[in-house]
Each structure stands twice: as C-alpha cells, then as structure tokens.
Amino acid sequence: MSRSSFSAAIATLGIDLGKNSFHLVGQDQRGAIVLRLKLSRTQLAQRLANIPPCLIGMEARHGGLRRGPPHRPATASARP
C-alpha cells in the first residue's frame, strides 16, 4: 500500500503523547490497524498537516495534555 493510500484509509488516529516523541496508531473503518509510527514533535506536525480529516484520540493524562501537539488543524474539533 502506498503512503497516500495509508492516509486515505485512516478513519481513527490514536496519538500517545511523549516528552520527546509521539506514537501514532491509525485504524481504518473496520478497526484494522493500517499505520504505526513513532515521530518527533516536528514530524508529527508535518504528518497531521498531510492526512485527510479523521477522528483523533489523545491520551488524557495531565502531563500529556501539557505537552500536546504544537498546533491544532482547522478541521479539528474537541470531544470530551
């Protein structure tokens, strides 16, 4: 599967926030894992800017929220 097909297939993206790196897991509509990546903060911003809109879940720990991604795409919306 090509890089663009991976992005097109992602319906849900999970982000594990770390101090220096981020782990991404993307799932398609059926829940199958189609993407697993470990990225730096800069790489994360670039990757999120180049994927189509999808549901993004982030960890809810207090420490992780302080170190969240440096930007929020215009297509993003928060859910409790």
N, C-alpha and C positions, 0 to 999 in steps of 0.2 A: 504494500500500500504506500502511495507517495505521501510526502509531507503534507500537501494540501488536502489529500483525502482524509488524513487523520483529523485535521482541523474541522473539516466539513462533517465528520461523523460524531464529533463530540457533542453530547447533549447536556452532560453534567461534568463539571470540573471541580475536583477537590484540591484545596491548597493547604498543605501543612506548613505553617509559618515557623521559620527558624531564625536564629540570630544572624547567621551569615548565608544561609541557603534555604531554598524552598523546594518542597517536593510536590509535584503535581500528579494527579491521577485523573484521567479522563475516561468517562463511560459513554457508550452510545445509548440509544433509546431503549435497548433491551437490557442494559445494565452490564454489558460485557466491557471489560477494560480494553481501551484502544490506545491509551497513552500513559506512559510512566516516565517522568523526567525529574532530575534534580538540577535546579537552576540557581544562579546568583540573583541578587536583587535587580541588577541591570538587565539580565537575561529575562527575568520574569516580566518586567515592564514591556520589553520588546515582544515577548511571546503573547501576552494578553492583548496587545495592540493589534495582533495579526490573526486572531481567531474570531469566527463569527459569534454573535451573541449566544450565550448559553447560561444555564444556571450555575453559579459558582458558590461553593460552600467553603467556609474557612473555619479553622478551629476557634473555639470561643473562650479559651483561657485568657486571663487578664494579660499576662506577659506577651502572648502572641498578638493581641489586638494593638498593643503599643507599637509593635514592630511591623505593622501591616504594610501592604504594598504602598509605594510612594505616590500612587495616583489612583484615580477611580475613573474608568472609562465612562463616556457619556451614556452608554447603553446600560450601565449598571444600576440596579435598584436593590435596596437592602430589605431583607425579610427578617423578622425576629425569630 
